[in-house]
Amino acid sequence: MAERARELIRNTGIFAIGSLSTKLLSLLMVPLYTTVLSTTDYGTVDVIGTFTGLLAPLVTLSVYDAVFRWALDDANDASTAFSNALVVWASSMLIFSSICVGLAALGVAHIGYFWFMVVLGSLGAICSSLVRGLGYVKLFTVAGIVSSVVFMTLNLVFLLQLELGLTGYLLASAISAAVSILVVTFGAQVWQYWQPTVVRPARMQQLLVYSLPLVPNALSWWGVASANRVVLLTFAGVAANGLYAVANKLPSLINLVYGAFLQSWQMAAVKSYDDQDAGAYYTKTFDIVARLQLLMVMALLCVTQFVCATWIAPTYWQAWQAVPGLLLTVVYTNMSAMVGATYLAAKRTRGLFLTTVYSAGISIGLSVVSVPLFGIIGASLASCVGFAAVLGIRLYETRHFVGIRVTWSAMLKYHLVIGLQIGLMCLLPVGWLQGACLSLLMVGLIWSDWPYYQRLFVTLTNKR
């Protein structure tokens, strides 16, 4: 188990390097974009990016997820999945292309670039899923970094030297996406996995039975995340939505590391699914990740009001009220995704979709009730309860094929400390006294759990 844990951490580190590098490069380019591009152009970029990401699972039928899952089994399954997935992808692209031609005839602006990004993005997702499933973790990360560097360099040329504006930005996006595909293709010799002789309708059906439930699951996940904003706009107005957007900034810090971990965990969960001690491995990993994320919540609560008081305008001060609920929402969302990896390992993707739908219904229903009464606090609590519900449902369902046992006493203790921190935030003024009290609560919890963390450190550093 220790060796699997070290491999999980090692892969997480590799994915994190790629993720943080690309995010840092994107951040460095923001001053250029806001200087060269008008607000209308930047808004167009955001719309194209949003709909490209939203349509990717829809137009490809999320078949790249099936490629990733089958590639984790063995090379023969990888070839079969990849070959059949390419046929599905090509068929979907023909339909999508005909729709884009119709939109272009109607005079829809930038539809050519949009088509190009969807085609390249979906093909890149299939190739990247293949190499990630085959274990080319470093290549997957390098491709992302190279693509970001090419994108940044081309933007400097197209926007500053050639002054192409929005066209230059879109062209740079398309070229960098193509470069990513080339790096992955030549790095793993992807063409070796294309075998026309294994293309069969029955094989494509098998992939689609797995991947199709992931399409509404992805759309529902997006809907759950966006529904509260719609409810806020309807019942509380644009200003409340602005506060809510600012409140989301601190919680998003947790996902900087967790996003990389989830990519690594999906691989580890599938590889260890058939092991005799799979349940124990899943349980221990779940417990560690849950505790560490809750500790991150405590640490961020220590600085929440200070950050809101010093780093943002006074008119946004009330945004802090939504932060505690949103921090817990991120934790429950991440743990739900972690348990969701066991559905992928067991090839029971229908359960992922159904549990996400349940969460959407709970979250939206609570938002309609709580937002008119409590504004942004109601929206954050509705999200929190909705994602806590989907986590509970998934833990209950997965006991049939992977028994993840939650250490409820520890979870209760961690949540109790978080509750005390929130109470002190409401009672004490912003300053050193509040920060000291909140920090002492967190340090006290760590001290009480010190033997646990000592054992964890010994396990991870033991070479045997």
N, C-alpha and C positions, 0 to 999 in steps of 0.2 A: 504493500500500500504506500510505503514511503517513496518508492521509486516512481509510482504513478503520480504522486503528489508533486514530486520535483519536476517531472515532465510537464505536468499541468502548469506549474509556475514558470518553467522555462518558456513554454509556448506562449503563455500570457505575456511574458516580458517581450518576446519578439513581436507579437501583435501590437503591444502597447507602443513600442518604438515607432512602428509604422503609423499608428493612429495619431500619436502625439506629434510626430513630424509633419504629417499632412495638415493637422489642425493648426500648428504653429506657422507653417508657410501660408496657409489661408489667412490667418490673423495678420501677418505682416503685409499682406496685399490689400487689406481693407482701406488704408489711406489712399492708395492709388485709385481703387475703384470709386470711392466717394468723391475724389477730385476730378477724375476724367469722365466718369459716367454721370449722366443726369439722374435725378430721382426716378424719372419715368423709365429710363434704360435699366437702372438697377432693379426696379420693380419687375420689369419684363424678365430679367435674368432669374429673379426669385420664382416667378410664376413658372417659367420653363423648367427650372430645377425641381420645383415641387411636383409638377405633373409628370415629369420624367420618372421620378422615384415612385410616384403613385401608380403609374401605368405599367411599370416594369413587371410586377407579378401578374398583372392582368393580361397583358398581351403575350407573355411567355408561359402563362398558366403555371407559373412558379416552378417550372420543370427543373431549373437549376438547383433547387433544394433537393430534388430527387437524385440528381447527379452527385451532389455532395454526399448524400446518405449511402448510395450504392458504391461510390468510390472508396468509402471507408471499409467496405467488406473485403474486396481483393481487386487485382488488376483486371481480371476477366469481367467482373461485374462493372468495373469502371468503364471499360470499352463498350460494353453493351448499353449501359445507361447513357454514356456520352453520345454514341452514334444515334440512338433512337431520339435522344433529346434534341440533337441538331435538326432532325427531320421535323419534329414538333415545332421547334423554333422557326425554321424556314417557312412552314405552313402558316404559322401565326403572323410572321412578318409580311407575307403576301396579303393577308387580310388587312393588316394594319397599314400597309403601304397604299392599298386602294382607298382606304379612308382618308389618308393624308392627301392623296391626289385630289379627292373631292373637296377637301378643305382648302387646298391651294387654289382650286378653281373658283371657290367662293371668296378668295382674296384674303384669307387668314394670314396674318403677318408671321414671318419667321418659321413657317411650318416645315420648311426644308431642313433647317437646323434641328428643329424638334425631332423630326423623323430620324435624322442621322444620329442624334444622341440616344434615342430609344433603341435603335438597331444596334449601335455599338455597345451601349450599356448592357443590354440583355445578352448579347454574344459574349461580352466580357464577363458577365456574371456566370455564364455556363462554364467558360474556360477556367475562371478563378475557382469556382466550386470544385471542378475536377482536380486541379492541382492542390487545393487545400485538403480535399478528401484523401488524396494520395500521399499526403504528408509533406509536401513542399512548402512548409511554413515560411521559411526564410525567403523563398522566391516570391511567394504571395505578398510578403511585406515589402520586398525590394521593388516589386512592380508598382505598388501604391506610392512609394517614395519617388521613384523615377517619374511616374506620371505627374505628381505634384510639382516636381522641379521643372519639368517640361512646360507644364501649364503656367507656372509663374514666369518662366523665361519668355515664353511666347507672348504673355500679356505685356511684359515690359517692351517687347518689340512692337507688337500690334497696337498697343494703346499709346505708348509714349512716342515712339519713332514714326510709325506709319499713320498714327491717329485714326485708326479704323473704328474706334468707338465700340458700340454694342456688337457690330459685326465681328470685330477683332476678338472680343471676349468669347463669343460663341464659337468662332473658328478655333481659338486656342483650346476650348473645352473639347471639341470634337477630335482634334489632333492628339491631345494628351490621352484621351480615352483609347484611341487607336494604338498609341505607344504602349499603354498598359497591356493591351491584348497581345502585342508583338513580343513584349518581354516575357509574358507568361507562356506564350506559344513556343518560342524558341528555347526558353529556359527549361521547360519540361518535355519538349518535343511532343507537343499535344497531338500532332497529326498522326502519331502512332496509334492513338486510341480511336481513330475513325475507321470503323470496319463496316462497310455497307452490307456485308453478308449477314450480319446479326440484326439488321433492321427488320422488325416484325410488328404487325399491328398488335399482337398480344403483348409484346414487350412495351410498346408505347402505352397501351392501356394500363399495364402494371405501374408504370411511372406516373401516369396521370391519376390513378386511384390514390397514390401517395401524395401527389403535389396539389391536386385541385382543392382539397380542403384548406390548404395553406394560402390560397388566393383570397377568399373571404376572410380568413384569419388575419392576413396582413391589412386588408382594408378595414376590418373591424377594429384592429389595434390602432390604426390611424384615426378611426372615428372616435374611439374612446378618448384618445389624447386630445382631439380637437373639439369634441362635443361641448365640453365645459366652456370653451371660448364662445361658442355660438349662444349658449344659454346666458353667459355673462353679458354679451352684446345685447341680447334681447331684453333682459330684466334689469341690468345694472348700468348699461351704457358703455361707450367707448373708453371712458376714463378708467373704469373698473378693469376692462380688458388690458389696458396699458399697465396698471398696477400688477395684474396677474402675470403678465409677460416678464416684468422685472423680477417678480418673486421667484420665477422659474430659473433664474440665472444661477443662484447658489446650489440648488438641488442638482443642476446639470453637471456640477463638478464631480459628483459621485460616478457618473457614467463615463468620465474620461478613462478610468481604469477598468470599470466593469465591462465596457463594450469589448475590450481586448480579452478579458477573462471569458466572456460568453463564447467568443469564437473558439477559444481553446477548449472550453468545457464541452461544447457540442462534439468535438472530436473525441475527447476522453470518455464521455458518457456512452457513445456508440461502441468504442473499442472495448470497454469493460462490461458491456451489457450482459454478455454471456458468462462472465466469470462467476464463480461460486459465491464470492464475497461482494458481489456488485451492490447489494442492498446496504452493506456496511460502509462501502466506499462512498456511495451516494450520500448516505446519512452523515458521515463525518465531514465530507466536503460542504454539504448544505449548512451544517452547523457552523463551520468555520467562516464561511462567506457571510452568513446572516449576522454573526457576531461582529465581524469586521465592518460590515456596512452600517450596523447600528452604532458602532463606535464613531464612524465618520459622521453620522447624523448628530451625535452629541458634540463632536468637535466643531461642526458648522454652526450648531445652535449657540456655542460660546461666543461666536463673532457675528451672528446674524444682525442684531440690533446695532452693533458698532459699525458694521459695513453700511447698513441702511442710513445711519446717521451721518457718516463721513464721506461716503463714496458716491451717493446719489443725491439728487436735488431734494430739498425739503418737501416738495409736493408729492414725492413718491414714498414718504416715510411709512405710510400705512401698508405698504407692500410686505413688510416683515410679518404681518399677521397671517399671511398665507404660507409663509416659508415652512413652518413646522409640519403642516399637513402635506405639503408637496415633497418635503424630504422623506417622509414615511411612504408617500406614494411611489417615489423612485425605488425605495428598498423593496416594497411589495411587488412592483413591476419587475424588477430585476430577479427577485426570487421566483416569481411566476415563470419568467423566461428560463430560469435554470431548471425548474421542475419540468418545463415544457420540452427540454432537451430529451427527457426520458420518453416522451411520446415519439420523438423523432427516432430514437434508438429502437423502440419497439415497433416502429412503422405504423403507429396508430394516430395519424395526423387529424382524423376526424374529431378526436377529443380536444385537440388544440382549438379548433374552430368553435366548437360548442361552448367551451369554457370562456372563450373570449366574448362570445355573444352574450352569455350570462352577465359577464362583467360590464359590457356596454349597457345592457338594460338596467342594471343596478345603478351604475354611475350616472347615467342620463336621468333616470327617474329621481334619484336623490338630488341632483343638481336643480331640476325644475322646482323642487320643494324648498331646498335650502338656500339657493342663490337669492331669491326675492327677500328672504329673511335676514341672511347674514353676509350677502355680497361675496367678496373674494374668499372669505373664510369658509363660507358654505360650499363654494366651488372646490376648494382644496380638500375639504373633508369628504365631499362626494367622491372625488377621485380616489382618495385614500381608502375609503370603505369599498369602493368598486374593485380596486386591485387587490385589496386584502381578501375579498370574496373569491376572486378567481384563483388566488394562491391556495386558499383553503379547499376549494373544489378540486384543484389539480392534485393536491396532496392526498385527498380522499380517494380520487379515482386511480391514481398511480399505485396505490397500495396493492392493486390486483396483479401488477406485473413487476414493480420495483418498490419495495417497502422502505420509504424514507421516514425515519422516526425523528420527530421534532423534540428537542430538549425543551419542553414547555416551561420548566422552572427557570431556566436561564433566559428564555425569551421574555417571560413575564418580568424578571428582574431588570433586564435591559430596557424594556418599555416603561417600567416604573420610574427609572432614573430619567428617561426622556420626558415623562410627564412632569416630574419635579422640576426639571430644567425649564419647561414651558411655563409652569406656574411662577417660577422666580422671574422669568422674563416679563411677566405681566405685573409683578409686584415691585421689582427693584428698578430704579432709574438706570439709564445707560451709563456705564462707567466702570472703574476698576473693581468696585465691590461686586457688581453683577458678574463681571467676567471671572473673578476669583471664585465666586460661589458655584457658578456653572462648571468651571474647570475642576473644582474639588469634587463635585459629584461624579464627574467622568473618571478622575484619577482614583476615587474610592472604589468605583466599580471594577476598574482594571486591577487594583490591588486585591480585591476579593476574588478575582478570577485568575490571579497570577500563576498558580500551579497549572491551570489549564494552558496558558500561553507558554509556560516553560516546557511542558510536555510537547506542545506543538512545535516549538523551536528545535527540541531534541530530535523529534521525528523527521523533520525536514533536513536537518544537518547530518543525520546518521547515514553513513555511506553504505551500511550493510542492508 
